Amino acid sequence: MKIGDRIQRLIDTLGISQAELARRVGMSQSALNSLARGDTRSSPRLHVIARELGTTAAYLTGETDDPTAEVPAFMLNNEERQWIEYLHLLGEPERKSFLTIMKSLVEGPAKPTLHNDRRKYRPEPDGPRIYKAGA
């Protein structure tokens, strides 16, 4: 199977267009189309294309027939890589704030702790409260 066939099959499997893949890897759609048609046999962006397709350059070039050979166990997708890029653009205080927000979204809001003092929870008395002036 040729490089173009492998790329096109993975594009179809992922349900994305050539234009979308080209945008994600930072190349023109016509250059990617040329690679997928087989007009071009290689690209300096081949490793980036492979990573975006969830495989390796070795699979795309035909060095192996296993699309998962040598693929790291944990790979970030395009959206996750964008999050990290944006995170690196933030200053230290903003990163800490962002981390606090993310933790609260994942773990839920922090639960207040009760201390042994006057602020301890006291149940409401039965019946309505009556307030008197000067009391």
C-alpha positions as CSV (number, residue, x, y, z in Angstrom):
1,M,0.0,0.0,0.0
2,K,1.3,3.5,-0.9
3,I,1.8,6.4,1.4
4,G,-1.2,8.2,-0.2
5,D,-3.5,5.3,0.3
6,R,-2.5,4.9,4.0
7,I,-3.0,8.6,4.6
8,Q,-6.4,8.7,2.9
9,R,-7.6,5.6,4.7
10,L,-6.7,7.1,8.1
11,I,-8.3,10.4,7.1
12,D,-11.5,8.5,6.2
13,T,-11.3,6.5,9.5
14,L,-11.1,9.6,11.5
15,G,-13.9,11.2,9.6
16,I,-12.0,14.4,8.8
17,S,-11.3,16.1,5.5
18,Q,-7.9,16.6,3.8
19,A,-8.4,20.4,4.4
20,E,-8.9,19.8,8.1
21,L,-5.8,17.6,8.4
22,A,-3.8,20.1,6.4
23,R,-4.9,22.9,8.7
24,R,-4.0,20.8,11.8
25,V,-0.5,20.0,10.5
26,G,0.3,23.5,9.1
27,M,0.5,22.8,5.4
28,S,-1.5,23.7,2.3
29,Q,-4.4,21.5,1.3
30,S,-3.0,21.1,-2.2
31,A,0.3,19.8,-0.8
32,L,-1.5,17.3,1.4
33,N,-3.7,16.3,-1.6
34,S,-0.6,15.8,-3.7
35,L,0.7,13.5,-1.0
36,A,-2.6,11.6,-0.7
37,R,-2.8,11.1,-4.5
38,G,0.7,9.8,-4.6
39,D,2.1,12.6,-6.7
40,T,4.5,13.4,-3.9
41,R,6.2,10.5,-2.0
42,S,7.4,12.4,1.1
43,S,7.0,15.5,3.1
44,P,9.0,17.3,5.7
45,R,5.8,17.3,7.7
46,L,5.3,13.6,7.5
47,H,5.9,13.1,11.3
48,V,3.4,15.7,12.1
49,I,0.9,14.2,9.7
50,A,1.5,10.7,11.3
51,R,1.1,12.1,14.8
52,E,-2.2,13.8,13.9
53,L,-3.5,10.6,12.3
54,G,-2.5,8.6,15.4
55,T,0.2,6.5,13.8
56,T,3.9,6.7,12.9
57,A,5.8,7.9,9.8
58,A,7.1,4.3,9.6
59,Y,3.6,3.1,8.9
60,L,2.8,5.9,6.4
61,T,6.0,5.2,4.4
62,G,5.4,1.4,4.4
63,E,8.3,0.5,6.7
64,T,5.8,-1.4,8.8
65,D,2.2,-2.6,8.2
66,D,1.2,-2.1,11.9
67,P,-0.3,1.4,12.2
68,T,0.3,1.3,16.0
69,A,3.9,0.2,15.9
70,E,6.1,2.5,17.9
71,V,3.2,4.8,18.7
72,P,3.5,6.1,22.2
73,A,0.9,4.7,24.7
74,F,-0.3,8.2,25.4
75,M,-0.7,10.8,22.7
76,L,-2.2,14.2,22.8
77,N,-4.8,15.1,20.2
78,N,-4.7,18.5,18.4
79,E,-7.1,20.2,20.8
80,E,-5.0,19.0,23.8
81,R,-1.9,20.3,22.2
82,Q,-3.5,23.7,21.6
83,W,-4.5,23.9,25.3
84,I,-0.8,23.3,26.3
85,E,0.4,25.9,23.8
86,Y,-2.0,28.5,25.2
87,L,-1.0,27.5,28.8
88,H,2.6,28.2,28.0
89,L,1.7,31.7,26.7
90,L,0.2,32.6,30.1
91,G,2.2,34.1,33.0
92,E,2.7,32.2,36.2
93,P,-0.2,33.8,38.1
94,E,-2.6,33.1,35.3
95,R,-1.4,29.5,35.0
96,K,-2.0,29.0,38.8
97,S,-5.5,30.5,38.5
98,F,-6.2,28.4,35.4
99,L,-5.1,25.2,37.3
100,T,-7.3,26.1,40.2
101,I,-10.3,26.5,37.9
102,M,-9.6,23.2,36.1
103,K,-9.2,21.4,39.4
104,S,-12.5,22.7,40.6
105,L,-14.2,21.7,37.4
106,V,-12.9,18.2,37.7
107,E,-13.0,17.6,41.4
108,G,-16.0,19.9,42.2
109,P,-16.0,22.8,44.6
110,A,-14.0,22.7,47.7
111,K,-16.0,21.7,50.7
112,P,-15.8,24.1,53.7
113,T,-14.3,22.7,56.9
114,L,-15.9,23.2,60.2
115,H,-13.7,24.4,63.1
116,N,-14.4,24.1,66.8
117,D,-15.4,27.7,67.4
118,R,-18.4,29.9,67.4
119,R,-18.9,29.6,63.7
120,K,-19.9,26.0,64.1
121,Y,-23.2,25.0,62.6
122,R,-26.1,25.4,64.9
123,P,-29.5,24.1,64.0
124,E,-32.4,26.5,63.7
125,P,-34.8,26.5,66.7
126,D,-38.3,25.2,66.1
127,G,-40.7,27.9,65.2
128,P,-40.2,31.4,63.9
129,R,-37.5,33.6,65.4
130,I,-38.7,36.7,67.2
131,Y,-36.4,39.7,67.3
132,K,-36.9,42.4,69.9
133,A,-35.5,45.9,69.7
134,G,-32.6,46.4,72.0
135,A,-32.1,42.7,72.6
